[in-house]
Amino acid sequence: MSYSLDTPSIQTLKSEAKALRETRAAAGAPLAHAAALEQIARTHGYRDWNTARASLPEQQVTPFQVGGRVKGTYLDQPFTGVLLGVQLLGDGSHFRLTVNFDTPVNVTPDFLFAALRQRVVATVDSHGVTPALRGNGQPQMVVRRA
């Protein structure tokens, strides 16, 4: 069976159900574990939890998912952002990521003037590190799940 790059895993849905239960409990309206699983399954378009469980992989299919929050460094500048695009490249071990930064990143080596970037496209390996290196030997981008 094949999955798209933005397919959630069973672990993701279980984490969402746990967060839903905690939110509801804090609001004074506790929710049973089974009811939380059912509700999360429906929000992802499945008829019920059993259907979702049978359809989805146990673990994450890829290290990156569209819409996922990320953090890291770009040209040695720290960032947080959202993945707008993920493409598995032909070699099967690298990904082309489109990242939208929460706050634009200055890409100039000195700070006398600013050249800000809000969105970048980068090729990374499965660990989130670009094979391309800067002049100082550091990778151009290092990206991790936030």
VENTAMO-V261606 format. One record per residue. N is the residue number from 1. RES is the residue in one small letter. SS is DSSP state (alpha for helix, beta for strand, coil for the rest). PSI is psi in whole degrees, 0 to 359 (NA if undefined). Layout:
{{N:RES:SS:PSI} {N:RES:SS:PSI}}
//
This chain:
{{1:m:coil:142} {2:s:coil:155} {3:y:coil:149} {4:s:coil:166} {5:l:coil:341} {6:d:coil:18} {7:t:coil:125} {8:p:coil:159} {9:s:coil:168} {10:i:alpha:320} {11:q:alpha:322} {12:t:alpha:314} {13:l:alpha:321} {14:k:alpha:320} {15:s:alpha:319} {16:e:alpha:320} {17:a:alpha:320} {18:k:alpha:316} {19:a:alpha:321} {20:l:alpha:316} {21:r:alpha:317} {22:e:alpha:319} {23:t:alpha:314} {24:r:alpha:321} {25:a:alpha:320} {26:a:alpha:332} {27:a:coil:359} {28:g:coil:14} {29:a:coil:76} {30:p:coil:150} {31:l:coil:133} {32:a:coil:153} {33:h:alpha:312} {34:a:alpha:320} {35:a:alpha:323} {36:a:alpha:317} {37:l:alpha:316} {38:e:alpha:315} {39:q:alpha:317} {40:i:alpha:319} {41:a:alpha:316} {42:r:alpha:324} {43:t:alpha:337} {44:h:coil:8} {45:g:coil:10} {46:y:coil:151} {47:r:coil:318} {48:d:coil:179} {49:w:alpha:319} {50:n:alpha:322} {51:t:alpha:316} {52:a:alpha:316} {53:r:alpha:320} {54:a:alpha:337} {55:s:alpha:334} {56:l:coil:154} {57:p:coil:156} {58:e:coil:314} {59:q:coil:171} {60:q:coil:133} {61:v:coil:320} {62:t:coil:161} {63:p:coil:347} {64:f:coil:142} {65:q:coil:141} {66:v:coil:134} {67:g:coil:352} {68:g:coil:146} {69:r:beta:137} {70:v:beta:163} {71:k:beta:166} {72:g:beta:209} {73:t:beta:143} {74:y:beta:119} {75:l:coil:44} {76:d:coil:10} {77:q:beta:130} {78:p:beta:149} {79:f:beta:161} {80:t:beta:153} {81:g:beta:195} {82:v:beta:140} {83:l:beta:118} {84:l:beta:336} {85:g:beta:143} {86:v:beta:126} {87:q:beta:125} {88:l:beta:125} {89:l:coil:167} {90:g:coil:332} {91:d:coil:350} {92:g:coil:359} {93:s:coil:0} {94:h:beta:154} {95:f:beta:145} {96:r:beta:116} {97:l:beta:138} {98:t:beta:117} {99:v:beta:130} {100:n:beta:114} {101:f:beta:143} {102:d:beta:318} {103:t:beta:131} {104:p:beta:145} {105:v:beta:134} {106:n:beta:122} {107:v:coil:7} {108:t:coil:147} {109:p:coil:334} {110:d:coil:163} {111:f:coil:23} {112:l:coil:330} {113:f:coil:164} {114:a:coil:136} {115:a:coil:100} {116:l:beta:141} {117:r:beta:131} {118:q:beta:329} {119:r:beta:133} {120:v:beta:157} {121:v:beta:129} {122:a:beta:150} {123:t:beta:126} {124:v:beta:160} {125:d:beta:185} {126:s:coil:348} {127:h:coil:0} {128:g:coil:21} {129:v:beta:132} {130:t:coil:142} {131:p:coil:336} {132:a:coil:134} {133:l:beta:153} {134:r:coil:175} {135:g:coil:334} {136:n:coil:5} {137:g:coil:357} {138:q:coil:150} {139:p:beta:149} {140:q:coil:320} {141:m:beta:140} {142:v:beta:122} {143:v:beta:138} {144:r:beta:158} {145:r:beta:139} {146:a:coil:NA}}
//
